[in-house]
Structures are given as C-alpha cells and as structure tokens.
Amino acid sequence: MNKINIKDLKIKFDLSELMSVSKESTVIIDNTSKVNINEEIENNKIIITKIDAFKNQYLDLVTLAKHNFTEYKPNVMGTMCELSPVHNWNQIIELNKNQFLYYDHQSDGVEIFEDETMEDIGWNASPLEISYRDIAEFIEDNCEGTLMFYDNGVQFNGFAVIEDINEVITKTKEFICNKAKENIEAGLVDIDDDDVIESMEYFGIKG
C-alpha cells in the first residue's frame, strides 16, 4: 500500500488545462495531481479537492487559482500551480468518506470497516484476539491501495482507500486463519467459549 503523509504532499498541475472549462463543470484533483473534469476518479485514488461549479471567468492564472483553490494556499509559477493539501486535511477526509475502507482516528484508532463483508470479518476476528488494528496493519502492508494520513510526531490520523476489495477480503481471511491458529496454540484463545466457537466456524477453523 502506498503511504502518504499529507503534510509532505504537494499537488502540482498545469492551470492552463482549466482555462477553457465551463463554469458548470465539476473539477476533481486527485492525489497523483491528475485533473479530472466532469468525471469520477479511479477507485484507488484520493480526492484532494473537488469544485462543483468551477470559476473560470478570470483573465490571469493567479486569480483563477486564488478563487478556486484559496484554502490550499496555491502557489503559481508560470502555468503550473502547487497546492498544499495539509491546510485542508479535514475537508479531504470528508471528501473521501464514501470510498475509504476505514478511518484511523487519532484517539479511538480503527473502530469499523466501511465495507459490510470486511466489518463482519473484523467483528468475528475479535474473539480470536485479533483486533481491528491488527487487520488494518496487515492490509496496509500486504494489499494494494493508498493510506493517507497526518502525522506530526504527536498525533496520527488517516484513512485507507483500497484498490480491490476482493483481494483484501481473501488475503485478510487467510491472515486471520493463520493468526488465530497461532493464538490458539499460544493459549490466548479459549476454544470452548461460545463466541470463539462461532468465530472459528465463520472462518472455517478447526479446533
């Protein structure tokens, strides 16, 4: 998984691409600096900014950038524009809430998976002494996608956008089965507990 600290990210794109865009257009710029006009971004990309009614009635690029991207502290050099997304981190979280798999809260950590199947997996893994944090770290190290986060050395929060949910489900189930067997052998799991029995049945683990 690609891991991006938002405070180190700079978005650079050519403003001249936007000079002929009509004011009714929706403009989305993703984490790769690609400018998407009236189209959705790829499912493994992250929305950095989205403008539903683009303003292009300006004669110069500096004014165009200022009026459309002011919250991102635009820096215009020739036709190129550089944005600093860290200034609008909370809005970026909001823009991507419908596509991220989980949000890693600065105080509560990972509490839920937004995909229904993954949430069932996380719920059933808990009695086997496998936490949502364990699963999230496995996904970040073994699955395709992007983890975007804010880390200033004091606090951390972020979210993960995955590329292929089927890949994540398959790999996560395999990870949980292997980890659960280790935990059982280590005496960390009571295989006579009703919740544990139910979880073992869910994952097809034999006692």
C-alpha positions in Angstrom: 0.0 0.0 0.0 1.2 3.5 -0.9 1.6 5.5 2.3 1.4 9.3 2.1 1.8 11.8 5.0 -0.4 14.7 4.0 2.0 17.2 5.5 4.7 16.2 3.0 2.4 16.1 -0.1 2.4 18.8 -2.8 0.0 18.7 -5.7 1.3 20.2 -8.9 -0.7 20.6 -12.1 -1.0 22.8 -15.2 -3.5 25.6 -14.7 -3.8 26.1 -18.5 -5.9 22.9 -18.6 -8.6 24.7 -16.7 -8.8 27.9 -18.8 -11.5 26.6 -21.1 -13.5 24.7 -18.5 -17.1 25.9 -18.3 -18.4 27.2 -15.0 -20.9 24.4 -14.8 -18.1 21.8 -14.7 -17.0 19.7 -11.8 -13.3 19.6 -11.3 -11.6 17.0 -9.1 -7.9 16.8 -8.5 -6.6 13.6 -7.0 -3.5 12.6 -5.0 -1.5 12.0 -8.2 -2.1 15.6 -9.3 -4.4 14.4 -12.2 -7.1 16.9 -13.1 -10.4 15.2 -13.7 -13.1 17.3 -15.4 -16.7 16.1 -15.2 -15.6 12.5 -14.4 -15.1 10.4 -11.4 -11.6 9.5 -10.2 -10.3 5.9 -10.2 -11.3 3.9 -7.2 -7.8 3.6 -5.8 -7.2 7.4 -5.9 -7.9 10.0 -3.3 -9.8 13.2 -3.8 -7.6 16.2 -2.8 -10.1 18.9 -3.9 -13.5 19.0 -5.6 -15.1 22.0 -7.2 -18.7 21.6 -8.2 -19.0 24.9 -10.0 -15.6 25.9 -11.3 -14.9 29.6 -11.7 -13.0 30.5 -14.8 -14.1 34.0 -15.6 -10.6 35.4 -14.9 -8.1 36.7 -17.3 -5.0 35.6 -15.4 -3.9 32.2 -13.9 -3.0 33.7 -10.5 -6.6 35.0 -9.9 -8.1 31.8 -11.3 -6.0 29.7 -8.8 -6.7 32.1 -5.9 -10.5 32.0 -6.4 -10.8 28.2 -6.9 -8.1 26.9 -4.6 -7.6 29.5 -1.9 -8.0 27.1 1.0 -5.0 25.1 -0.3 -2.6 28.1 -0.4 -2.0 28.0 -4.2 1.5 28.9 -5.5 1.5 29.8 -9.2 4.7 29.5 -11.2 4.2 30.2 -14.9 1.3 27.9 -15.8 1.9 25.5 -13.0 0.1 25.6 -9.7 1.2 24.0 -6.5 -1.3 23.2 -3.7 -0.5 22.3 -0.1 -3.3 19.8 0.9 -2.3 19.7 4.6 -4.1 23.1 5.0 -7.4 21.4 4.3 -6.9 17.9 5.8 -10.4 17.8 7.5 -12.2 18.5 4.2 -10.1 15.9 2.4 -11.3 13.3 5.0 -14.9 14.4 4.3 -14.4 14.3 0.5 -13.3 10.7 0.7 -15.5 9.2 3.4 -17.7 7.3 0.9 -14.7 5.4 -0.5 -12.3 4.7 2.3 -12.3 1.3 3.9 -11.5 2.6 7.4 -10.6 5.7 9.3 -7.8 5.6 11.8 -8.9 8.1 14.5 -6.3 10.0 16.5 -7.8 8.8 19.8 -10.0 5.8 19.0 -8.0 4.1 16.3 -9.7 1.8 13.8 -13.2 1.0 15.1 -15.1 -0.1 12.0 -14.7 -1.2 8.4 -17.0 0.6 6.0 -17.4 -2.5 3.7 -20.0 -4.8 5.1 -18.1 -8.0 4.5 -14.9 -6.6 6.0 -16.9 -5.4 9.0 -18.2 -9.0 9.5 -14.6 -10.2 9.3 -13.4 -7.7 11.8 -16.3 -8.5 14.2 -15.7 -12.2 14.0 -11.9 -11.8 14.4 -12.2 -10.1 17.8 -13.0 -13.2 19.9 -9.8 -14.8 18.3 -7.7 -12.0 19.9 -7.2 -10.3 16.5 -8.0 -6.6 16.7 -9.1 -4.1 14.0 -5.7 -2.6 14.4 -4.0 -5.9 13.6 -6.2 -6.3 10.5 -5.6 -2.7 9.4 -1.8 -3.0 9.7 -1.9 -6.3 7.7 -3.9 -4.6 4.9 -1.5 -1.6 4.8 1.5 -4.0 4.4 0.0 -6.5 2.1 -2.8 -5.0 -0.1 -2.9 -2.5 -3.0 -4.2 0.9 -2.2 -3.3 4.2 -0.5 -3.1 5.1 3.1 -3.3 8.9 3.5 -2.5 10.2 7.0 -1.5 13.2 9.1 1.4 12.6 11.4 3.2 15.4 13.1 5.1 13.3 15.6 2.5 14.0 18.3 -0.8 12.8 16.8 -1.8 10.5 14.0 -4.9 10.0 12.0 -5.7 8.8 8.5 -7.7 6.7 6.2 -7.2 3.8 3.7 -8.5 3.6 0.2 -8.1 0.1 -1.3 -7.9 -0.9 -4.9 -9.6 -4.3 -4.9 -12.0 -5.2 -2.1 -12.0 -8.9 -3.2 -8.2 -9.1 -2.8 -8.5 -7.5 0.6 -11.2 -9.9 1.8 -9.3 -13.0 0.5 -5.9 -12.0 2.0 -7.4 -10.8 5.3 -9.3 -14.1 5.9 -6.1 -16.1 5.2 -4.2 -13.8 7.6 -6.9 -14.2 10.3 -6.9 -18.0 10.0 -3.2 -18.2 10.4 -3.1 -15.7 13.2 -6.0 -17.4 15.0 -4.2 -20.7 15.0 -1.1 -19.1 16.4 -3.2 -17.5 19.2 -4.9 -20.8 20.0 -1.5 -22.6 20.2 -0.2 -19.9 22.5 -3.2 -20.3 24.8 -4.6 -16.8 24.1 -7.9 -18.1 23.0 -10.4 -20.2 24.9 -11.8 -22.6 22.2 -14.6 -23.6 24.5 -16.0 -20.1 24.6 -19.3 -19.7 22.6 -18.1 -16.5 20.8 -14.8 -18.2 19.9 -16.6 -21.3 18.6 -18.8 -19.1 16.4 -15.8 -17.2 15.1 -13.9 -20.4 14.3 -16.9 -21.7 12.3 -17.2 -18.4 10.5 -13.5 -18.7 9.3 -13.6 -22.5 8.9 -11.0 -23.0 11.6 -11.0 -26.5 13.1 -10.3 -26.7 16.8 
